[in-house]
Amino acid sequence: MRSILRTYRSLLKRPAFFLAVVVTLTLGIGANSAIFSVIDAVLLKPLPYPGADRLMALFESNPRKKMPKSDVAPVRLEDWNRMNHSFTAIAGAYTENVAETSGDLPEMLVCARVSPRFFSVLGTPPIFGRTLNREEDQMNGPNAAVISEHLWRRRFAADPRVIGKNLRVGEYAYPIVGVMPDSVAFPETDVDFWIPARLPAVVMRNREARFASTIGRLQEGIGIAKARADLAGVQANLARQFPATDANWTPVVEPLKEQSVGGVRKSLWILFGAVSLVLLIACANVACLLLAQASRRSREIALRFSLGAGRGRVIRELLQESFCLALPGALGGLLLAALSENLLHRAAVLLPRVDEIRLDWRLVLFALSLSVITTILFGLLPSLGATRAAMAGSLAQGSRTQVGGRHSIQRMLVSLQIALAIVLLAGAGLFIRSLWKLGEVPLGFQPDNILSFHISASWGEVNNLPRVVERQRRTLETLRNTPGVEAAAIALGTPGAGEMEQVQFSILGQNTDAEGTKVFADYHAVTPGYFAMLTIPLQSGSVCAADADTKTRPEPALVSRSFADRYFPSQNPIGQQVNFIRRFDSSPLQIVGVVSDVHEYGYAKDPAPTVYSCGLPWTDPDPAYLVKATGDPLRLLTALKEKIHQIEPSRAVYGEKRLTDYLASTLAPRRFQIALLGAFAATALLLAAIGLYGVMTFVVSQRTREIGLRAALGARPLQIFALIFRQGALMTGAGIVAGLVAAAVLSRLIERQLFGIDTLDPITFTVIPVVLASVAAIALWIPARRATEVDPMEALRHD
């Protein structure tokens, strides 16, 4: 302990050096710790369920119908549950946005309707109360609801007497029997309450009704491979029993965690790789500072050798000094990570499990481990170099005989910092250029001044289709007559949200049912005025007539340009008829017009062949309502809600957003990644510049006598400036070349995440070296300028 205190006293006598090292390590360790907290919460920690590694997500797959993953039909879910030998139980759920009417005004809540065994499969106990019992799971059992922790706290002020109170949905009251912790995030993260599904017999007999998100819990000792083989055998038996509906369908089994976080895994590891480069740059920077310190202390170390000190003891003391530098760096890094926690929560709002990002013992252990590793990385090499046996003779030799010196290790470390900075800057540049290209993608429609929202409804309403049609027609008429509304329409999904799915269809008069000739397209239902409101150009034919009605046969429809080019390349599509295999209707659609392609899946995905049927989207009780305002559409929101409440007093308006805001939000994950990469790249650039400046300042101080001698012999200031600047420029140039080569190779790893540019994008690979060279020139100018101001007489007396 005394030796450590003695070390800190020694370090405090060199405040500039001590502060530079601690700040550098704080940045490196803090950035790594912050990103590790995200990776730990999202990727490394198991899901917050008992035996989470045995929870599997289950799907149906039919590649022939271009459906690699589909939800599971409830009847098939029950078949799998009954016939398999690998799972303790299989259960499913689906969500609805419903209006809960027990309060003063209807409130939209996310309701999950669950199959029997649902809570036993998850295994998480309630905070208090209980989950659904066996009687409540039955078709004619009593009503019951289990609410989420966030609903309990928000709506009921965390009152423990909530048990027994009612939630009211439609005509039914659901007594609350329990409260589940927010760690239960299935089938969605924002579920407000769970109730029994109690599907009618007609739905339970429909083997094509695939809408249940399904999970299963593996038995102890059963691996995923065995479960997959078991369930595949079960499905093969079902295919023989029900060839019309079950043939060509196969089960998909994957860990629930992979289903939850698999989409962000690569992006997070890219960020971690980037921040690790920042730490390497920090270590190289500190190593340069320590090498400079070791050079200045060479006579002190030589004196200790002369007095009999062993090399091992001196190395231990130098490593102890390194550790004493790393420890406050680690503590500063932890503080920086803690301060960035709230920022990460806000910036990474679209990441799964973002609420679990927090400072805990795992993060503390990670930061302390980094401090030990960095101690070895930046402390060992200078310690070994400073204690070379040959240094024992430097005391007698003195320093007057030194007119210069080669500092090859420092130069290599500086070049390494510059190379790593180039790699980070190039990666950030490629992502920024990719985002720029995305922003330039013409969506095919104009989202300005358009408000999108939903009105709560239940899937059970489709059992009375005339009532659904009448409600949608009445609502649309009300919206159109609201002051300030320029136009209104209803669509199956929000434009740009990709809320459609590819569906198989047939073309009348063509053989499109045989294997190998099957055709698929996106199906979209829109009301008249949709294309005019979104300014989607009509290329041929006519748009939906104002009096288009779902009763018209054949039903009129428009197709996208890509649809017409793919399926009618040599003939006029106008007047052709197509027939979609839809849940409620299989009557043909007659093409009356062709419109331009629309990026219905947002910026990053190319438009798919699409068919737009003209008329109310009556197959979905909860479609997207679109309103175009004369100004800011949010100003109309209150009036719109009042109008809707007048005609639908038991329904809630939710999901309201400007279409421009929604489209911008689809790029939020990319912006989050780019913001962090940009911050890391800027930090790396700053550290590299500081390292270059520090080394060149040290070189000038070491060559003071040589510089004075050159000046005394007639060297002009410009020649001395060029001498120092050239030495730094060579280090910079070597680092830039090495960095560009490394960036060119490593950019292949992110090729799939780029859009519209090549991995060797010429703009990026031109601008980045220029930026770094400019910053390096500034860092070199100061010590080079200082060298020209050396007084020859003072330099010749320099010891």
Secondary structure as UniProt FT lines:
FT   HELIX           2..12
FT   HELIX           15..39
FT   HELIX           40..44
FT   TURN            50..51
FT   HELIX           52..54
FT   STRAND          55..62
FT   HELIX           63..65
FT   STRAND          67..70
FT   HELIX           74..83
FT   STRAND          87..100
FT   STRAND          107..114
FT   TURN            116..117
FT   HELIX           118..122
FT   STRAND          128..129
FT   HELIX           134..137
FT   TURN            139..140
FT   STRAND          145..148
FT   HELIX           149..156
FT   TURN            157..158
FT   HELIX           160..162
FT   TURN            163..164
FT   STRAND          166..169
FT   TURN            170..171
FT   STRAND          172..180
FT   TURN            182..183
FT   TURN            189..190
FT   STRAND          193..196
FT   HELIX           201..204
FT   TURN            207..208
FT   STRAND          212..218
FT   TURN            220..221
FT   HELIX           224..241
FT   HELIX           243..246
FT   TURN            247..248
FT   STRAND          250..255
FT   HELIX           256..261
FT   HELIX           262..264
FT   HELIX           265..296
FT   HELIX           298..306
FT   TURN            307..308
FT   HELIX           311..339
FT   HELIX           341..347
FT   TURN            348..350
FT   TURN            352..353
FT   HELIX           354..356
FT   HELIX           361..386
FT   HELIX           389..393
FT   HELIX           394..397
FT   TURN            400..401
FT   HELIX           408..439
FT   TURN            448..449
FT   STRAND          450..455
FT   HELIX           459..463
FT   HELIX           465..480
FT   TURN            483..484
FT   STRAND          485..491
FT   TURN            495..496
FT   STRAND          502..507
FT   TURN            508..509
FT   TURN            515..516
FT   STRAND          519..526
FT   TURN            528..529
FT   HELIX           530..533
FT   TURN            534..535
FT   STRAND          538..541
FT   TURN            546..547
FT   TURN            550..551
FT   STRAND          555..560
FT   HELIX           561..567
FT   TURN            569..570
FT   TURN            574..575
FT   STRAND          577..580
FT   STRAND          589..595
FT   TURN            600..601
FT   STRAND          610..614
FT   TURN            618..619
FT   STRAND          624..629
FT   HELIX           633..636
FT   HELIX           637..647
FT   TURN            649..650
FT   STRAND          653..658
FT   HELIX           659..665
FT   TURN            666..667
FT   HELIX           668..702
FT   HELIX           704..712
FT   TURN            713..714
FT   HELIX           717..746
FT   HELIX           747..753
FT   TURN            759..760
FT   HELIX           762..787
FT   TURN            788..789
FT   HELIX           792..796
//
